[in-house]
Amino acid sequence: MPISMLLNIARQSLLYRRGSMGLTVAAIAVSVFTLLGIEHVRHAATQSFNSTISGVDLIVGPRTSDINLLLTTVFRIGSPSQNMSWRSYQQLKDHQSVAWTIPISLGDSHRSFRVVGTESQFFKQFQYAQSRPLIFTQGHTFSDLYDVVLGAQVAQELNYKLNDKLVLTHGLAAISFHKHDAYPFRVVGILAATGTPVDNAIYVSLAGLDAIHQPTTHHNSEQSPLEPASISAVMIGLTSKLATFKVQREINAATSEPLTAILPGVALSQLWQMSRGLENTLHLMARLMLCASLLGLAAMLLASMRERRYELAVMRSLGASSGTIFILIEIESLCVSLLGILLGSLSVLAVITAAHDWVMVNYGVDIGLTTVSLHYLVTPFYVLFGAMLTGVVPAFYGCLKVR
C-alpha cells in the first residue's frame, strides 16, 4: 500500500478520534514544554550565573578559599575574616600589568542591606551578563563625601528617591545600636535593575565610609581625601588576558602579605557545581512527565483498537498485510507525537520571547534565543524515538486482533 494512502488513512483515523487525540497531543506538548523549558532555563541560568561578574580578570583579597572570597565580594554573603592593607592595594594598582582596579570595602549595612565602599571606577568598569555595563536610571555617581548610590532593589523596597537622607549602621545585624547618626548620606544615584547582587547593595565612596569611622570631627568634601587603612578586596582588570595566570601566581606567592587571587569565572563554575543535585532532580521530573505522556499515547492507541477492529479487518480483506497495519499504527503514533512536539516547542519559543525582558530585569537570567543549546535541538528526536517504542505495543496488538 502506498505511503501516501497510509498517511491519508492515519489522518482520517486521528480526526475521527480527535477528542482523545487532542488530549494526548496536549499531554505530550506539556511534557515537551517542560523538558525544553527546564533545559533552556538551566542552560541560560548557567551562562548568566557564570557571568554574574563580567570583564573582571582577578579578584584579590586576604588569604582565604576561592569560594569564600567570591561569596564575600560578589554576592555579599558572609563577612571577610580579615582585610588586606591599603599598601598592598596600592602595589597592585601600580602593577605594570594592571589596567584598572575597583577597591571593595565591606562591614556596614542599612536596614539589612549591605553597604559597599568603593570608588566611581566601579560604575564604569563593573559589568555583568554578556559585558553589560551598569546604568543609572536616576542621578549620577559620587560627587561629594557623603553621597550614596542605591541598587535597584534597595530603592524599590525602601522607597528611596534622589536627595533622600539615610544613616548607615555598623555591622550586618538587622537591628544595630551603633548608628552613624552624625554622618547622614544623601542619595545621588539609583542604578537600573540587573538581576544580580548589585541590586541589593548600597554604594558609598571609600573616603565617606572611612570618614564615619574616624574618631574625629565631622569631615566634609573640602578636606583632603581620606585613605583607609585597609579594604576587604579589590577587583582587577589586566592590560592583557595572557598575563592573568602570571599575575595570579605572583599575588598568591607574595610574601609581604598573604593574599588570594582568584579567577571569577572559575570560582563561579565551582560554586554552580554545588547545585547539580537540584538540576538532576528537575531533569528527572521532566523525563518522568514525558514518559507518562508517551504511556498515555500508547493507552489511547490501545483503547482505540477495539473500536477499530472492524476497520482493520476490512483493510486486511482488501489485501493489507500485518506489516501494513503495524506501519499504520506507528504512523499515527508519530503524527500525534509530532503535533505535541510542535505545539510544545512553539509554546517555549513564545514564552521566551514574551518573558525575556521581565526575567532579565527580575532574575538577571538572559533566556534569549541566543542561549539555545544543542540539547534543545536533540530533544525532539528523543521524543519521536520514545513515541516509536511506545507505539510498538498497540501496533502488535492491532496486528494480532485482525488475524
DOVEXMAR-565065 format. One record per residue (C-alpha): residue number from 0; y negated, x negated, z negated; residue in one letter. Coordinates in nm, 2 decimals, padded with zeros to 4 digits. Example, Ala and Ser with C-alpha at 12.3 -4.5 7.8 and 13.67 -1.06 7.14 Angstrom:
BEGIN
   pos    north     east       up   code
     0    00.45   -01.23   -00.78      a
     1    00.11   -01.37   -00.71      s
//
This chain:
BEGIN
   pos    north     east       up   code
     0    00.00    00.00    00.00      m
     1   -00.34   -00.15    00.10      p
     2   -00.55   -00.28   -00.19      i
     3   -00.85   -00.06   -00.08      s
     4   -00.63    00.25   -00.12      m
     5   -00.52    00.14   -00.47      l
     6   -00.88    00.08   -00.57      l
     7   -00.98    00.43   -00.45      n
     8   -00.68    00.59   -00.64      i
     9   -00.78    00.39   -00.95      a
    10   -01.14    00.51   -00.92      r
    11   -01.05    00.87   -00.88      q
    12   -00.80    00.85   -01.17      s
    13   -01.06    00.70   -01.40      l
    14   -01.32    00.95   -01.30      l
    15   -01.07    01.23   -01.38      y
    16   -01.03    01.09   -01.73      r
    17   -01.40    00.99   -01.77      r
    18   -01.42    01.12   -02.13      g
    19   -01.16    00.88   -02.28      s
    20   -01.26    00.61   -02.03      m
    21   -01.62    00.63   -02.13      g
    22   -01.53    00.58   -02.50      l
    23   -01.31    00.29   -02.41      t
    24   -01.59    00.13   -02.20      v
    25   -01.83    00.18   -02.48      a
    26   -01.59    00.01   -02.73      a
    27   -01.55   -00.29   -02.51      i
    28   -01.92   -00.30   -02.44      a
    29   -02.00   -00.31   -02.81      v
    30   -01.74   -00.58   -02.86      s
    31   -01.88   -00.79   -02.57      v
    32   -02.23   -00.73   -02.70      f
    33   -02.13   -00.85   -03.05      t
    34   -01.93   -01.15   -02.92      l
    35   -02.20   -01.27   -02.68      l
    36   -02.49   -01.18   -02.92      g
    37   -02.33   -01.39   -03.20      i
    38   -02.26   -01.68   -02.97      e
    39   -02.61   -01.67   -02.82      h
    40   -02.79   -01.64   -03.16      v
    41   -02.57   -01.91   -03.31      r
    42   -02.65   -02.15   -03.02      h
    43   -03.02   -02.07   -03.03      a
    44   -03.03   -02.09   -03.41      a
    45   -02.86   -02.44   -03.40      t
    46   -03.12   -02.56   -03.15      q
    47   -03.41   -02.41   -03.34      s
    48   -03.28   -02.54   -03.67      f
    49   -03.24   -02.89   -03.53      n
    50   -03.60   -02.87   -03.40      s
    51   -03.75   -02.73   -03.72      t
    52   -03.94   -03.05   -03.71      i
    53   -04.02   -03.20   -03.37      s
    54   -04.18   -03.52   -03.25      g
    55   -04.13   -03.70   -03.58      v
    56   -03.93   -04.01   -03.54      d
    57   -03.88   -04.10   -03.90      l
    58   -03.93   -03.96   -04.25      i
    59   -03.97   -04.22   -04.52      v
    60   -03.96   -04.16   -04.89      g
    61   -03.83   -04.31   -05.22      p
    62   -03.47   -04.42   -05.23      r
    63   -03.25   -04.10   -05.22      t
    64   -03.00   -03.93   -05.00      s
    65   -03.08   -03.82   -04.64      d
    66   -03.03   -03.45   -04.71      i
    67   -03.23   -03.46   -05.03      n
    68   -03.53   -03.63   -04.86      l
    69   -03.51   -03.38   -04.58      l
    70   -03.49   -03.08   -04.81      l
    71   -03.78   -03.20   -05.01      t
    72   -04.02   -03.30   -04.73      t
    73   -03.94   -03.04   -04.46      v
    74   -03.80   -02.74   -04.64      f
    75   -03.99   -02.79   -04.97      r
    76   -03.67   -02.73   -05.17      i
    77   -03.64   -02.92   -05.49      g
    78   -03.87   -03.18   -05.62      s
    79   -03.88   -03.56   -05.55      p
    80   -03.74   -03.75   -05.84      s
    81   -04.00   -04.02   -05.78      q
    82   -04.28   -04.12   -05.54      n
    83   -04.35   -04.41   -05.30      m
    84   -04.65   -04.62   -05.37      s
    85   -04.97   -04.59   -05.17      w
    86   -04.94   -04.96   -05.09      r
    87   -04.61   -04.91   -04.91      s
    88   -04.76   -04.62   -04.72      y
    89   -05.05   -04.84   -04.60      q
    90   -04.80   -05.11   -04.49      q
    91   -04.61   -04.85   -04.29      l
    92   -04.93   -04.72   -04.14      k
    93   -05.03   -05.07   -04.03      d
    94   -04.69   -05.15   -03.88      h
    95   -04.72   -05.26   -03.52      q
    96   -04.45   -05.00   -03.40      s
    97   -04.61   -04.71   -03.58      v
    98   -04.84   -04.48   -03.37      a
    99   -04.93   -04.23   -03.64      w
   100   -04.84   -04.12   -03.99      t
   101   -04.85   -03.80   -04.19      i
   102   -04.85   -03.85   -04.57      p
   103   -04.70   -03.58   -04.78      i
   104   -04.76   -03.52   -05.15      s
   105   -04.58   -03.25   -05.35      l
   106   -04.58   -03.13   -05.70      g
   107   -04.83   -02.84   -05.74      d
   108   -04.80   -02.47   -05.65      s
   109   -04.99   -02.15   -05.62      h
   110   -04.82   -01.82   -05.71      r
   111   -04.47   -01.97   -05.63      s
   112   -04.58   -02.11   -05.30      f
   113   -04.56   -02.49   -05.26      r
   114   -04.88   -02.69   -05.23      v
   115   -04.86   -02.98   -04.98      v
   116   -05.11   -03.26   -05.00      g
   117   -05.17   -03.42   -04.65      t
   118   -05.43   -03.52   -04.40      e
   119   -05.58   -03.35   -04.10      s
   120   -05.34   -03.55   -03.89      q
   121   -05.07   -03.31   -04.00      f
   122   -05.21   -03.03   -03.79      f
   123   -05.25   -03.25   -03.48      k
   124   -04.91   -03.43   -03.49      q
   125   -04.66   -03.20   -03.65      f
   126   -04.46   -03.00   -03.41      q
   127   -04.17   -02.75   -03.43      y
   128   -03.92   -02.59   -03.19      a
   129   -03.94   -02.74   -02.84      q
   130   -04.25   -02.95   -02.92      s
   131   -04.47   -02.66   -03.01      r
   132   -04.79   -02.76   -03.19      p
   133   -04.94   -02.58   -03.49      l
   134   -05.21   -02.33   -03.40      i
   135   -05.49   -02.19   -03.62      f
   136   -05.53   -01.81   -03.59      t
   137   -05.84   -01.84   -03.80      q
   138   -06.06   -02.12   -03.92      g
   139   -06.00   -02.49   -03.89      h
   140   -05.86   -02.79   -04.08      t
   141   -06.01   -02.96   -04.39      f
   142   -06.38   -03.04   -04.37      s
   143   -06.45   -03.06   -04.75      d
   144   -06.28   -03.20   -05.05      l
   145   -06.17   -02.86   -05.18      y
   146   -06.07   -02.69   -04.86      d
   147   -05.73   -02.53   -04.82      v
   148   -05.53   -02.42   -04.52      v
   149   -05.27   -02.14   -04.56      l
   150   -04.93   -02.09   -04.38      g
   151   -04.90   -01.75   -04.21      a
   152   -04.65   -01.61   -04.47      q
   153   -04.87   -01.72   -04.76      v
   154   -05.18   -01.55   -04.61      a
   155   -04.99   -01.23   -04.54      q
   156   -04.81   -01.19   -04.88      e
   157   -05.11   -01.29   -05.09      l
   158   -05.36   -01.11   -04.86      n
   159   -05.60   -01.41   -04.84      y
   160   -05.88   -01.43   -04.59      k
   161   -06.13   -01.70   -04.49      l
   162   -06.36   -01.82   -04.77      n
   163   -06.14   -01.67   -05.05      d
   164   -06.10   -01.89   -05.36      k
   165   -05.77   -01.99   -05.52      l
   166   -05.67   -02.21   -05.81      v
   167   -05.37   -02.45   -05.80      l
   168   -05.13   -02.48   -06.08      t
   169   -04.94   -02.79   -06.20      h
   170   -04.57   -02.78   -06.13      g
   171   -04.35   -02.53   -05.94      l
   172   -04.28   -02.26   -06.20      a
   173   -04.39   -01.90   -06.12      a
   174   -04.58   -01.89   -06.45      i
   175   -04.78   -02.20   -06.54      s
   176   -05.00   -02.27   -06.84      f
   177   -05.16   -02.57   -06.67      h
   178   -05.40   -02.44   -06.41      k
   179   -05.67   -02.64   -06.24      h
   180   -05.93   -02.38   -06.30      d
   181   -06.22   -02.62   -06.28      a
   182   -06.14   -02.70   -05.92      y
   183   -06.11   -02.39   -05.71      p
   184   -06.02   -02.43   -05.34      f
   185   -06.17   -02.24   -05.05      r
   186   -05.96   -02.10   -04.77      v
   187   -06.09   -02.25   -04.44      v
   188   -05.79   -02.20   -04.21      g
   189   -05.49   -01.99   -04.15      i
   190   -05.20   -02.11   -03.94      l
   191   -05.01   -01.90   -03.68      a
   192   -04.66   -01.79   -03.77      a
   193   -04.39   -02.04   -03.67      t
   194   -04.08   -01.90   -03.85      g
   195   -04.04   -02.24   -04.02      t
   196   -04.11   -02.37   -04.37      p
   197   -04.46   -02.44   -04.25      v
   198   -04.54   -02.07   -04.30      d
   199   -04.45   -02.08   -04.67      n
   200   -04.68   -02.36   -04.78      a
   201   -05.04   -02.42   -04.88      i
   202   -05.21   -02.73   -04.74      y
   203   -05.48   -02.93   -04.91      v
   204   -05.62   -03.28   -04.85      s
   205   -05.47   -03.58   -05.03      l
   206   -05.82   -03.65   -05.17      a
   207   -05.86   -03.30   -05.30      g
   208   -05.51   -03.29   -05.46      l
   209   -05.58   -03.63   -05.63      d
   210   -05.93   -03.51   -05.75      a
   211   -05.79   -03.22   -05.95      i
   212   -05.56   -03.46   -06.14      h
   213   -05.82   -03.71   -06.23      q
   214   -05.94   -03.71   -06.59      p
   215   -06.30   -03.74   -06.47      t
   216   -06.59   -03.52   -06.40      t
   217   -06.59   -03.28   -06.11      h
   218   -06.57   -03.45   -05.77      h
   219   -06.74   -03.34   -05.46      n
   220   -06.73   -03.42   -05.09      s
   221   -07.03   -03.66   -05.11      e
   222   -06.83   -03.90   -05.33      q
   223   -06.62   -04.17   -05.17      s
   224   -06.27   -04.05   -05.07      p
   225   -06.00   -04.09   -05.34      l
   226   -05.69   -04.28   -05.28      e
   227   -05.38   -04.15   -05.46      p
   228   -05.16   -04.40   -05.64      a
   229   -04.85   -04.26   -05.47      s
   230   -04.72   -04.00   -05.24      i
   231   -04.39   -03.81   -05.20      s
   232   -04.31   -03.91   -04.84      a
   233   -04.45   -03.99   -04.50      v
   234   -04.37   -03.87   -04.15      m
   235   -04.39   -04.13   -03.89      i
   236   -04.43   -04.13   -03.51      g
   237   -04.35   -04.45   -03.33      l
   238   -04.50   -04.61   -03.02      t
   239   -04.16   -04.63   -02.86      s
   240   -03.84   -04.44   -02.92      k
   241   -03.65   -04.76   -02.86      l
   242   -03.79   -04.90   -03.18      a
   243   -03.66   -04.62   -03.40      t
   244   -03.34   -04.78   -03.53      f
   245   -03.51   -05.12   -03.57      k
   246   -03.79   -04.98   -03.78      v
   247   -03.54   -04.77   -03.98      q
   248   -03.33   -05.08   -04.07      r
   249   -03.65   -05.27   -04.17      e
   250   -03.76   -04.99   -04.41      i
   251   -03.41   -04.94   -04.56      n
   252   -03.37   -05.32   -04.61      a
   253   -03.72   -05.38   -04.76      a
   254   -03.71   -05.54   -05.10      t
   255   -04.07   -05.48   -05.20      s
   256   -04.00   -05.12   -05.28      e
   257   -03.67   -04.93   -05.24      p
   258   -03.73   -04.67   -04.97      l
   259   -03.52   -04.45   -04.75      t
   260   -03.60   -04.39   -04.38      a
   261   -03.41   -04.10   -04.21      i
   262   -03.40   -03.96   -03.86      l
   263   -03.49   -03.59   -03.90      p
   264   -03.27   -03.48   -03.61      g
   265   -02.96   -03.65   -03.76      v
   266   -03.03   -03.52   -04.11      a
   267   -03.08   -03.16   -03.97      l
   268   -02.75   -03.18   -03.79      s
   269   -02.57   -03.29   -04.11      q
   270   -02.74   -03.00   -04.30      l
   271   -02.64   -02.75   -04.04      w
   272   -02.27   -02.85   -04.06      q
   273   -02.27   -02.70   -04.41      m
   274   -02.30   -02.35   -04.26      s
   275   -01.99   -02.39   -04.04      r
   276   -01.79   -02.16   -04.27      g
   277   -02.03   -01.87   -04.20      l
   278   -02.03   -01.94   -03.83      e
   279   -01.65   -01.93   -03.82      n
   280   -01.65   -01.60   -04.01      t
   281   -01.89   -01.44   -03.77      l
   282   -01.67   -01.57   -03.48      h
   283   -01.36   -01.43   -03.63      l
   284   -01.52   -01.09   -03.69      m
   285   -01.64   -01.07   -03.33      a
   286   -01.30   -01.16   -03.19      r
   287   -01.13   -00.91   -03.41      l
   288   -01.37   -00.64   -03.28      m
   289   -01.28   -00.75   -02.92      l
   290   -00.90   -00.73   -03.00      c
   291   -00.95   -00.38   -03.14      a
   292   -01.13   -00.26   -02.83      s
   293   -00.87   -00.41   -02.60      l
   294   -00.59   -00.24   -02.80      l
   295   -00.79    00.08   -02.76      g
   296   -00.79    00.03   -02.39      l
   297   -00.41   -00.01   -02.40      a
   298   -00.38    00.30   -02.61      a
   299   -00.59    00.50   -02.36      m
   300   -00.37    00.39   -02.07      l
   301   -00.05    00.46   -02.26      l
   302   -00.18    00.81   -02.37      a
   303   -00.26    00.89   -02.00      s
   304    00.09    00.80   -01.88      m
   305    00.24    01.14   -01.99      r
   306   -00.04    01.32   -01.81      e
   307    00.01    01.11   -01.50      r
   308    00.39    01.14   -01.49      r
   309    00.39    01.38   -01.20      y
   310    00.11    01.19   -01.03      e
   311    00.30    00.87   -01.04      l
   312    00.62    01.04   -00.93      a
   313    00.45    01.17   -00.62      v
   314    00.34    00.82   -00.54      m
   315    00.70    00.70   -00.58      r
   316    00.82    00.98   -00.35      s
   317    00.56    00.86   -00.09      l
   318    00.71    00.51   -00.09      g
   319    00.51    00.34   -00.37      a
   320    00.72    00.07   -00.54      s
   321    00.73   -00.01   -00.91      s
   322    00.52   -00.32   -00.83      g
   323    00.25   -00.09   -00.67      t
   324    00.24    00.13   -00.98      i
   325    00.22   -00.18   -01.20      f
   326   -00.07   -00.32   -01.00      i
   327   -00.25    00.02   -01.00      l
   328   -00.25    00.04   -01.38      i
   329   -00.36   -00.32   -01.41      e
   330   -00.65   -00.25   -01.17      i
   331   -00.75    00.04   -01.39      e
   332   -00.74   -00.18   -01.69      s
   333   -00.96   -00.44   -01.52      l
   334   -01.21   -00.18   -01.40      c
   335   -01.26   -00.04   -01.75      v
   336   -01.30   -00.40   -01.88      s
   337   -01.55   -00.50   -01.61      l
   338   -01.76   -00.19   -01.68      l
   339   -01.75   -00.28   -02.05      g
   340   -01.84   -00.64   -01.98      i
   341   -02.13   -00.54   -01.75      l
   342   -02.27   -00.29   -02.00      l
   343   -02.24   -00.53   -02.29      g
   344   -02.39   -00.83   -02.10      s
   345   -02.68   -00.63   -01.98      l
   346   -02.74   -00.50   -02.33      s
   347   -02.75   -00.85   -02.47      v
   348   -03.00   -00.96   -02.20      l
   349   -03.22   -00.66   -02.26      a
   350   -03.23   -00.72   -02.64      v
   351   -03.30   -01.09   -02.58      i
   352   -03.59   -01.01   -02.35      t
   353   -03.73   -00.74   -02.58      a
   354   -03.69   -00.92   -02.92      a
   355   -03.77   -01.28   -02.81      h
   356   -04.13   -01.29   -02.94      d
   357   -04.05   -01.10   -03.26      w
   358   -03.76   -01.32   -03.35      v
   359   -03.96   -01.63   -03.28      m
   360   -04.25   -01.53   -03.49      v
   361   -04.05   -01.40   -03.79      n
   362   -03.75   -01.63   -03.79      y
   363   -03.85   -01.93   -03.58      g
   364   -03.54   -01.89   -03.36      v
   365   -03.60   -01.93   -02.99      d
   366   -03.35   -01.68   -02.84      i
   367   -03.49   -01.71   -02.49      g
   368   -03.26   -01.71   -02.18      l
   369   -03.31   -02.09   -02.16      t
   370   -03.07   -02.13   -02.45      t
   371   -02.78   -01.96   -02.28      v
   372   -02.47   -02.17   -02.34      s
   373   -02.16   -02.23   -02.13      l
   374   -01.96   -02.02   -02.38      h
   375   -02.18   -01.72   -02.28      y
   376   -02.07   -01.76   -01.92      l
   377   -01.70   -01.81   -02.00      v
   378   -01.66   -01.52   -02.25      t
   379   -01.63   -01.25   -01.98      p
   380   -01.33   -01.43   -01.83      f
   381   -01.16   -01.43   -02.17      y
   382   -01.22   -01.06   -02.19      v
   383   -01.08   -01.00   -01.85      l
   384   -00.77   -01.21   -01.93      f
   385   -00.72   -01.01   -02.25      g
   386   -00.75   -00.69   -02.06      a
   387   -00.48   -00.80   -01.82      m
   388   -00.25   -00.88   -02.10      l
   389   -00.31   -00.56   -02.29      t
   390   -00.26   -00.37   -01.95      g
   391    00.09   -00.51   -01.91      v
   392    00.24   -00.27   -02.17      v
   393    00.11    00.05   -02.02      p
   394    00.19   -00.08   -01.67      a
   395    00.55   -00.14   -01.76      f
   396    00.57    00.19   -01.94      y
   397    00.44    00.37   -01.63      g
   398    00.69    00.20   -01.41      c
   399    00.98    00.30   -01.64      l
   400    00.86    00.66   -01.66      k
   401    00.88    00.72   -01.29      v
   402    01.21    00.56   -01.22      r
//
